[in-house]
Amino acid sequence: MLRVPHVHRGLALLALLLLAAGDVSAARSNWRFMSVGQFQVYSTLNDTRTRAVARELQAFSQTVGEMLKASDRLPDIPTRVYLVSHSDFTDFMADHRDTAGRFRDLPGQNLVVIDAGEDFNVVKRVIFSEYTNGILRDSRALILPYWYHTGYSELFSSFRMQGNDAYVGELPARMTVSIEPRTWIPLERLLAVQSGNDVVFKDSISAQQYRGEAWALVHLLLFDTTELARPTSDYLSAMNLSVSEPEAFAHSFPFDKAALDLKLRQLIHGKVMHIRKLMYSSPVSIEAVTLKPLTPLEADIELARVAFLRARPQNLVDSLVEALVREAPQDPGVRALAARVAARAKAPFDITDLTAKLADGGTTDEQARIDAADALISADTSKATGKQALAILDGVVRGDAPSIDAVRYWSYAGQLADIDPARRLAVLEPASARAPHDTWLLRNLATASEALGRTKAARAYYARIMEVSRNADERLWAQKQVDSARLSAEQKVVK
């Protein structure tokens, strides 16, 4: 048994603490950052490879945005892309051993986390598929069936650039689809799937077959023939109006499901599919965009933040935050993030002095202000706390195009502090125009309008929630507000 002499025990403990901190922070000195379009890229790759990934992401975003263009604009929210080292990805981000990329859409931003040690040409299939799924949800008023979401997302997952041209519709990497009777999922069964919890996903082979057939079906309906585009649109619109799926199909298509099933199998068997080639009018270039090196502390903060936002296990998030606090205990960004993590975990924290400094100007870092405001109102929803959070975020929302995240926290703080509803409307309206499917913003616009006696505007906002919400309970709630007696006529505000 090894004994540590008493005189050296403090040094031994210090060494162990330093070693533990090194295991977590690992001197992340090779991170860099660039902002291009809606993408904020944090990367451990070298400059050339980071630019190559960013260029393809930007081209993909432009392409999917153009092809999915609807009456509503695409949401003006950032997508934060993290290309982290293989060791950090394995230790803090991976859900499974075979996971190389993760996507998560949050109310005010999207998150993409990629294992930088993997081949991006393989990882991007997951990223492009999930990103398309997110855009479908956030830019279309139609509530689309599960097979359409799956097939459309898989269709775009094979997006490929060659020079200044882009190709959409190729067979995605590692996808297989069979027309063997023992494997084939009949079309009627395919269309009936409601979610990823269906028994069709009971094993990897069935799940792969479902994704392959959904991809082929969307390919057939939208890419391989022109006469099916209108019936498909009618079918989706009818189901969005709560028409039953069998009735919507019967009234939209000039044939039955058995005939469409046959067309689908013939398409796959023939192995000939249409690929769309898109030529950009001007080259997709990001060479002029500056790459900024991050300090080890900045890199450590970002890794801890993305682990927190991705809702990773609390012990993993805590280990990263504790290492940050040891590294820079007085840094405003570290303290704000640590408080936010503590508040969400119902743990105590004290940022009284930081709150005062932020209210007086303090750091101009928007993210630190959002973290501090979230910490405060997550721990206490009193009017006094609302006023504190407002003071922290007021300068942010008065700026040009503040983040949707900042607006959401500011508006909630404004509710707690009972500020003038007209003041809330002035901030919420431009934010909602940038994120037209954000029902939280729409709810706040409706309540602020009601408080001002603008019942017609309030009804319009509730009706908008009915149109764009993906949640059946929320749509029903909004319908009840529209039909309520209190919104039946214009009312005067009582001062």
C-alpha positions as CSV (number, residue, x, y, z in Angstrom):
1,M,0.0,0.0,0.0
2,L,1.4,3.4,-1.1
3,R,1.4,5.9,1.7
4,V,1.6,9.7,1.1
5,P,3.6,11.5,3.8
6,H,1.5,14.0,5.7
7,V,3.7,16.9,4.6
8,H,3.1,16.2,1.0
9,R,-0.6,15.3,1.1
10,G,-1.8,18.8,0.0
11,L,0.6,18.7,-2.9
12,A,-0.6,15.2,-3.9
13,L,-4.3,16.4,-3.7
14,L,-3.5,19.4,-5.8
15,A,-1.8,17.2,-8.4
16,L,-4.8,15.0,-8.6
17,L,-7.1,18.0,-9.0
18,L,-4.9,19.4,-11.8
19,L,-4.9,16.0,-13.5
20,A,-8.7,15.7,-13.3
21,A,-9.1,19.2,-14.7
22,G,-6.6,18.3,-17.5
23,D,-8.7,15.3,-18.4
24,V,-11.8,17.5,-18.9
25,S,-10.4,20.7,-20.5
26,A,-7.4,19.1,-22.2
27,A,-5.9,22.4,-23.4
28,R,-8.3,23.0,-26.3
29,S,-6.0,25.4,-28.1
30,N,-6.8,24.4,-31.7
31,W,-10.4,25.7,-31.9
32,R,-11.4,28.4,-34.5
33,F,-14.7,30.2,-35.2
34,M,-16.3,31.6,-38.4
35,S,-19.7,33.0,-39.1
36,V,-21.2,32.5,-42.6
37,G,-24.8,33.1,-43.4
38,Q,-26.9,31.6,-40.6
39,F,-24.1,29.2,-39.7
40,Q,-21.8,29.8,-36.7
41,V,-19.0,27.2,-37.0
42,Y,-16.8,26.2,-34.1
43,S,-14.1,23.8,-35.5
44,T,-11.0,21.8,-34.5
45,L,-10.2,21.2,-38.1
46,N,-7.5,23.2,-39.9
47,D,-8.5,26.4,-41.8
48,T,-8.8,24.7,-45.2
49,R,-11.0,21.9,-44.0
50,T,-13.1,24.2,-41.9
51,R,-13.8,26.4,-44.9
52,A,-14.6,23.3,-47.0
53,V,-17.2,22.1,-44.5
54,A,-18.7,25.6,-44.1
55,R,-18.9,26.1,-47.8
56,E,-20.9,22.9,-48.3
57,L,-23.2,23.7,-45.4
58,Q,-23.8,27.2,-46.8
59,A,-24.5,25.8,-50.3
60,F,-26.8,23.1,-48.8
61,S,-28.8,25.7,-46.8
62,Q,-29.2,27.9,-49.9
63,T,-30.4,24.9,-52.0
64,V,-32.9,23.4,-49.5
65,G,-34.2,26.9,-48.7
66,E,-34.9,27.6,-52.4
67,M,-36.5,24.2,-53.0
68,L,-38.7,24.4,-49.8
69,K,-39.6,28.0,-50.4
70,A,-43.2,28.6,-49.2
71,S,-45.4,31.5,-48.3
72,D,-43.5,31.9,-45.0
73,R,-39.9,32.9,-45.0
74,L,-37.3,30.4,-43.6
75,P,-36.7,31.0,-39.9
76,D,-33.9,33.6,-39.3
77,I,-32.3,31.6,-36.5
78,P,-28.6,30.6,-36.2
79,T,-27.3,27.1,-36.7
80,R,-24.3,26.5,-34.4
81,V,-22.0,23.8,-35.9
82,Y,-19.4,22.2,-33.6
83,L,-16.7,20.2,-35.3
84,V,-15.1,18.8,-32.1
85,S,-12.2,16.4,-31.7
86,H,-12.8,12.7,-31.7
87,S,-11.9,12.4,-28.0
88,D,-14.3,15.2,-26.9
89,F,-17.1,13.9,-29.1
90,T,-16.7,10.4,-27.7
91,D,-16.4,11.6,-24.1
92,F,-19.1,14.2,-24.1
93,M,-21.4,14.1,-27.2
94,A,-21.9,10.6,-28.5
95,D,-25.1,8.8,-27.6
96,H,-23.9,5.6,-29.2
97,R,-20.6,4.3,-30.4
98,D,-21.6,4.4,-34.1
99,T,-22.8,8.0,-33.8
100,A,-20.7,10.6,-35.7
101,G,-23.0,13.5,-35.9
102,R,-26.0,14.9,-34.0
103,F,-28.6,17.6,-34.8
104,R,-31.0,19.3,-32.4
105,D,-33.4,22.1,-33.2
106,L,-34.1,24.4,-30.3
107,P,-36.7,27.3,-30.2
108,G,-34.1,29.9,-30.9
109,Q,-31.3,28.0,-32.7
110,N,-30.2,24.8,-34.3
111,L,-27.3,22.7,-33.0
112,V,-25.1,20.4,-35.1
113,V,-22.3,18.5,-33.4
114,I,-19.9,16.5,-35.6
115,D,-17.0,14.2,-34.8
116,A,-14.2,16.0,-36.6
117,G,-12.2,12.7,-36.7
118,E,-14.8,11.2,-39.1
119,D,-15.1,11.6,-42.8
120,F,-17.5,14.5,-43.3
121,N,-18.8,13.0,-46.5
122,V,-20.3,10.2,-44.3
123,V,-21.4,12.3,-41.4
124,K,-23.1,14.9,-43.5
125,R,-25.9,12.5,-44.5
126,V,-27.2,12.6,-40.9
127,I,-26.7,16.4,-40.6
128,F,-28.4,17.2,-44.0
129,S,-31.3,14.9,-43.2
130,E,-32.0,16.3,-39.8
131,Y,-31.5,19.9,-41.0
132,T,-34.0,19.4,-43.8
133,N,-36.4,17.9,-41.2
134,G,-36.0,21.0,-39.1
135,I,-36.7,23.3,-42.0
136,L,-39.8,21.4,-43.0
137,R,-41.2,21.8,-39.5
138,D,-40.3,25.5,-39.2
139,S,-41.2,26.8,-42.6
140,R,-44.4,24.9,-43.7
141,A,-47.8,25.5,-42.3
142,L,-48.8,22.0,-43.5
143,I,-48.6,19.3,-40.9
144,L,-46.8,16.7,-43.0
145,P,-47.1,12.9,-42.5
146,Y,-44.2,11.0,-41.0
147,W,-43.3,9.2,-44.3
148,Y,-43.1,12.5,-46.1
149,H,-40.8,14.0,-43.5
150,T,-38.6,10.9,-43.6
151,G,-38.5,10.6,-47.4
152,Y,-37.9,14.3,-48.0
153,S,-35.1,14.4,-45.4
154,E,-33.4,11.3,-46.9
155,L,-33.8,12.9,-50.4
156,F,-31.7,15.9,-49.3
157,S,-29.3,13.9,-47.2
158,S,-27.4,12.9,-50.4
159,F,-26.8,16.6,-51.4
160,R,-23.4,16.8,-53.1
161,M,-21.3,19.6,-54.5
162,Q,-19.0,19.3,-57.5
163,G,-17.3,22.6,-58.3
164,N,-20.1,25.2,-58.4
165,D,-22.8,22.7,-59.2
166,A,-25.0,20.8,-56.7
167,Y,-26.8,17.5,-57.1
168,V,-29.9,16.4,-55.2
169,G,-31.7,13.0,-55.4
170,E,-28.8,10.5,-55.5
171,L,-29.0,7.3,-53.4
172,P,-27.9,8.3,-49.9
173,A,-24.7,6.8,-48.6
174,R,-25.1,3.3,-47.0
175,M,-28.8,3.2,-47.9
176,T,-30.3,0.0,-49.2
177,V,-33.9,-0.8,-50.2
178,S,-35.3,-4.1,-51.3
179,I,-38.3,-5.2,-53.3
180,E,-38.2,-8.8,-52.0
181,P,-41.7,-9.8,-50.7
182,R,-40.3,-10.8,-47.3
183,T,-38.7,-7.4,-46.7
184,W,-41.1,-5.1,-48.6
185,I,-43.4,-2.8,-46.6
186,P,-46.7,-2.5,-48.5
187,L,-47.6,1.1,-49.3
188,E,-50.7,1.1,-47.2
189,R,-48.6,0.1,-44.2
190,L,-45.9,2.7,-45.1
191,L,-48.4,5.5,-45.2
192,A,-50.0,4.5,-41.8
193,V,-46.8,5.0,-39.8
194,Q,-47.3,7.9,-37.4
195,S,-43.9,8.1,-35.6
196,G,-40.5,6.6,-35.0
197,N,-42.0,4.5,-32.2
198,D,-43.9,2.3,-34.7
199,V,-43.2,-1.4,-34.6
200,V,-41.9,-1.1,-38.2
201,F,-38.7,0.2,-36.5
202,K,-38.3,-2.9,-34.3
203,D,-35.0,-3.7,-35.9
204,S,-32.3,-2.0,-38.0
205,I,-33.2,-3.9,-41.2
206,S,-36.9,-2.9,-41.0
207,A,-36.0,0.7,-40.1
208,Q,-33.6,0.9,-43.1
209,Q,-36.2,-0.5,-45.4
210,Y,-38.8,2.1,-44.2
211,R,-36.4,5.0,-44.8
212,G,-35.5,3.6,-48.2
213,E,-39.1,3.2,-49.3
214,A,-40.0,6.6,-48.0
215,W,-37.1,8.1,-49.9
216,A,-38.1,6.3,-53.1
217,L,-41.8,7.3,-52.7
218,V,-40.9,11.0,-52.3
219,H,-38.5,10.6,-55.2
220,L,-41.3,9.2,-57.4
221,L,-43.9,11.8,-56.4
222,L,-41.7,14.8,-56.8
223,F,-38.7,14.1,-59.0
224,D,-39.5,11.2,-61.4
225,T,-42.8,12.3,-62.8
226,T,-44.6,15.6,-63.3
227,E,-48.2,14.4,-63.2
228,L,-48.1,13.3,-59.5
229,A,-47.0,16.6,-58.1
230,R,-50.6,18.1,-58.0
231,P,-52.3,15.0,-56.6
232,T,-49.6,14.8,-53.9
233,S,-50.2,18.4,-53.0
234,D,-53.9,17.8,-52.8
235,Y,-53.4,14.7,-50.6
236,L,-51.2,16.5,-48.1
237,S,-53.5,19.5,-47.9
238,A,-56.5,17.4,-47.3
239,M,-54.9,15.5,-44.4
240,N,-53.8,18.8,-43.0
241,L,-57.5,19.7,-42.8
242,S,-58.1,16.6,-40.8
243,V,-59.5,14.5,-43.7
244,S,-58.7,10.8,-43.0
245,E,-55.7,9.4,-44.8
246,P,-57.7,6.8,-46.8
247,E,-60.3,9.5,-47.9
248,A,-57.6,12.0,-48.8
249,F,-55.8,9.4,-51.0
250,A,-59.0,8.3,-52.7
251,H,-60.0,11.9,-53.6
252,S,-56.5,13.0,-54.7
253,F,-54.9,10.3,-56.7
254,P,-56.3,8.8,-60.0
255,F,-55.5,5.2,-58.9
256,D,-55.6,3.1,-55.7
257,K,-52.7,2.3,-53.3
258,A,-52.0,-1.0,-54.9
259,A,-51.2,0.8,-58.2
260,L,-48.9,3.3,-56.5
261,D,-47.3,0.4,-54.7
262,L,-46.6,-1.2,-58.0
263,K,-45.2,2.0,-59.5
264,L,-42.9,2.3,-56.5
265,R,-41.5,-1.2,-56.8
266,Q,-41.0,-0.7,-60.6
267,L,-39.1,2.5,-60.0
268,I,-36.7,0.8,-57.5
269,H,-36.4,-2.3,-59.7
270,G,-35.6,-0.2,-62.8
271,K,-32.7,1.5,-60.9
272,V,-33.2,4.7,-63.0
273,M,-34.1,7.8,-61.1
274,H,-34.0,11.5,-61.9
275,I,-31.2,13.6,-60.3
276,R,-31.5,17.3,-60.1
277,K,-28.5,19.4,-60.9
278,L,-28.5,22.9,-59.6
279,M,-26.1,25.5,-61.1
280,Y,-25.4,28.6,-58.9
281,S,-25.5,31.9,-60.7
282,S,-22.5,32.9,-58.7
283,P,-19.9,30.7,-56.9
284,V,-20.5,29.8,-53.3
285,S,-17.4,31.3,-51.8
286,I,-16.5,31.9,-48.2
287,E,-12.8,32.7,-48.7
288,A,-13.3,36.3,-47.6
289,V,-14.9,35.2,-44.3
290,T,-12.5,35.6,-41.3
291,L,-11.5,32.6,-39.2
292,K,-11.0,33.6,-35.6
293,P,-8.8,31.5,-33.3
294,L,-10.4,30.8,-29.9
295,T,-8.6,30.9,-26.7
296,P,-8.6,27.6,-24.7
297,L,-11.1,29.2,-22.3
298,E,-13.4,30.2,-25.1
299,A,-13.2,26.7,-26.5
300,D,-13.9,25.2,-23.1
301,I,-17.0,27.4,-22.6
302,E,-18.4,26.4,-26.0
303,L,-17.9,22.7,-25.3
304,A,-19.7,23.0,-21.9
305,R,-22.5,25.1,-23.5
306,V,-23.2,22.6,-26.3
307,A,-23.2,19.7,-23.8
308,F,-25.8,21.7,-21.7
309,L,-27.9,22.7,-24.7
310,R,-27.9,19.1,-26.0
311,A,-29.2,18.0,-22.6
312,R,-26.3,15.6,-22.0
313,P,-26.2,13.7,-18.7
314,Q,-25.9,16.0,-15.8
315,N,-22.6,14.5,-14.6
316,L,-21.0,15.2,-17.9
317,V,-22.2,18.8,-18.0
318,D,-21.2,19.3,-14.4
319,S,-17.6,18.0,-15.1
320,L,-17.2,20.5,-17.9
321,V,-18.6,23.4,-15.9
322,E,-16.5,22.6,-12.8
323,A,-13.4,22.5,-14.9
324,L,-14.3,26.0,-16.3
325,V,-14.8,27.4,-12.8
326,R,-11.4,26.1,-11.8
327,E,-9.9,27.6,-14.9
328,A,-11.4,31.1,-14.7
329,P,-13.6,31.5,-11.6
330,Q,-14.1,35.3,-12.2
331,D,-14.8,35.3,-15.9
332,P,-18.3,36.7,-16.6
333,G,-19.1,34.2,-19.3
334,V,-18.0,31.3,-17.1
335,R,-20.0,32.5,-14.1
336,A,-23.1,33.2,-16.2
337,L,-23.0,29.7,-17.8
338,A,-22.3,28.0,-14.5
339,A,-25.2,29.8,-12.9
340,R,-27.5,28.8,-15.7
341,V,-26.5,25.1,-15.4
342,A,-27.0,25.3,-11.6
343,A,-30.4,26.9,-11.8
344,R,-31.7,24.3,-14.3
345,A,-30.4,21.6,-11.9
346,K,-32.2,23.3,-8.9
347,A,-28.8,23.9,-7.3
348,P,-27.8,27.1,-5.5
349,F,-25.7,29.9,-7.1
350,D,-24.9,33.5,-6.4
351,I,-24.3,36.0,-9.3
352,T,-25.6,39.1,-7.4
353,D,-22.5,41.2,-8.3
354,L,-22.5,39.9,-11.9
355,T,-26.1,40.8,-12.3
356,A,-25.4,44.4,-11.1
357,K,-22.4,44.7,-13.5
358,L,-24.4,43.4,-16.5
359,A,-27.3,45.8,-15.7
360,D,-24.8,48.7,-15.6
361,G,-23.2,47.7,-18.9
362,G,-20.6,45.2,-18.0
363,T,-19.7,42.7,-20.7
364,T,-21.2,43.2,-24.1
365,D,-21.3,39.5,-24.7
366,E,-24.9,38.7,-25.6
367,Q,-24.6,35.0,-24.7
368,A,-23.4,35.8,-21.2
369,R,-26.4,38.0,-20.7
370,I,-28.8,35.3,-22.0
371,D,-27.2,32.8,-19.6
372,A,-27.5,35.1,-16.6
373,A,-31.1,36.0,-17.4
374,D,-32.0,32.4,-17.8
375,A,-30.4,31.5,-14.5
376,L,-32.3,34.2,-12.7
377,I,-35.8,33.5,-14.0
378,S,-35.2,29.7,-13.8
379,A,-34.6,30.0,-10.1
380,D,-37.2,32.7,-9.2
381,T,-40.2,34.0,-11.1
382,S,-40.9,37.1,-8.9
383,K,-41.5,40.6,-10.3
384,A,-38.2,41.7,-8.8
385,T,-36.3,39.0,-10.7
386,G,-38.1,39.9,-13.9
387,K,-36.9,43.5,-13.5
388,Q,-33.3,42.2,-13.0
389,A,-33.5,40.1,-16.1
390,L,-35.0,42.9,-18.1
391,A,-32.1,45.2,-17.1
392,I,-29.6,42.6,-18.3
393,L,-31.3,42.1,-21.7
394,D,-32.7,45.5,-22.5
395,G,-29.5,46.6,-24.3
396,V,-29.5,43.4,-26.4
397,V,-33.1,43.6,-27.7
398,R,-32.7,47.3,-28.6
399,G,-29.9,46.3,-31.0
400,D,-30.2,45.4,-34.6
401,A,-31.8,41.9,-35.1
402,P,-31.3,40.5,-31.6
403,S,-31.2,36.7,-31.3
404,I,-34.6,35.0,-31.0
405,D,-33.3,33.5,-27.8
406,A,-32.7,37.0,-26.3
407,V,-36.1,38.2,-27.3
408,R,-37.8,35.1,-25.7
409,Y,-36.1,35.6,-22.4
410,W,-36.6,39.4,-22.4
411,S,-40.3,38.9,-23.2
412,Y,-40.8,36.4,-20.3
413,A,-38.9,38.7,-18.0
414,G,-41.3,41.5,-19.2
415,Q,-44.3,39.4,-18.3
416,L,-42.9,38.9,-14.8
417,A,-42.1,42.6,-14.4
418,D,-45.5,43.6,-15.8
419,I,-44.1,46.1,-18.3
420,D,-46.1,48.0,-20.8
421,P,-47.6,45.5,-23.3
422,A,-47.0,48.0,-26.1
423,R,-43.3,47.9,-25.3
424,R,-43.4,44.1,-25.5
425,L,-45.2,44.2,-28.9
426,A,-42.5,46.5,-30.3
427,V,-39.8,43.9,-29.6
428,L,-41.9,40.8,-30.4
429,E,-43.3,41.8,-33.8
430,P,-40.0,42.0,-35.7
431,A,-38.8,38.8,-34.0
432,S,-41.9,36.9,-35.0
433,A,-41.5,38.1,-38.6
434,R,-38.1,36.4,-38.5
435,A,-39.4,33.2,-37.0
436,P,-43.0,33.0,-38.2
437,H,-43.6,29.5,-36.8
438,D,-42.5,30.2,-33.3
439,T,-45.7,29.7,-31.4
440,W,-44.2,30.9,-28.1
441,L,-43.7,34.3,-29.7
442,L,-47.2,34.2,-31.2
443,R,-48.7,33.4,-27.7
444,N,-46.9,36.4,-26.3
445,L,-48.0,38.7,-29.1
446,A,-51.6,37.5,-28.5
447,T,-51.5,38.2,-24.8
448,A,-49.9,41.6,-25.2
449,S,-52.5,42.5,-27.8
450,E,-55.3,41.4,-25.5
451,A,-53.8,43.5,-22.7
452,L,-54.0,46.6,-25.0
453,G,-57.6,45.8,-25.9
454,R,-56.7,44.8,-29.5
455,T,-58.9,41.7,-29.6
456,K,-58.9,41.5,-33.4
457,A,-55.1,41.3,-33.5
458,A,-55.1,38.8,-30.6
459,R,-57.6,36.5,-32.5
460,A,-55.4,36.7,-35.5
461,Y,-52.3,35.6,-33.5
462,Y,-54.3,32.7,-31.9
463,A,-55.5,31.7,-35.4
464,R,-52.0,31.7,-36.6
465,I,-51.0,29.3,-33.8
466,M,-53.8,27.0,-35.1
467,E,-52.3,27.1,-38.5
468,V,-48.6,26.5,-37.8
469,S,-48.4,24.6,-34.5
470,R,-47.3,20.9,-34.6
471,N,-48.9,20.2,-31.3
472,A,-52.6,19.1,-31.4
473,D,-53.2,20.2,-27.8
474,E,-51.8,23.7,-28.6
475,R,-53.9,24.0,-31.7
476,L,-57.1,23.0,-29.7
477,W,-56.1,25.6,-27.0
478,A,-55.7,28.3,-29.6
479,Q,-59.1,27.4,-31.2
480,K,-60.7,27.9,-27.7
481,Q,-59.1,31.3,-27.4
482,V,-60.4,32.3,-30.9
483,D,-63.9,31.1,-30.0
484,S,-63.9,32.7,-26.5
485,A,-66.4,35.3,-25.5
486,R,-63.7,37.7,-24.4
487,L,-62.4,38.0,-27.9
488,S,-65.8,38.4,-29.6
489,A,-65.6,42.2,-29.8
490,E,-63.2,45.0,-29.5
491,Q,-62.7,46.2,-25.9
492,K,-61.4,49.4,-24.5
493,V,-58.4,49.4,-22.2
494,V,-59.3,50.4,-18.7
495,K,-56.5,52.7,-17.4
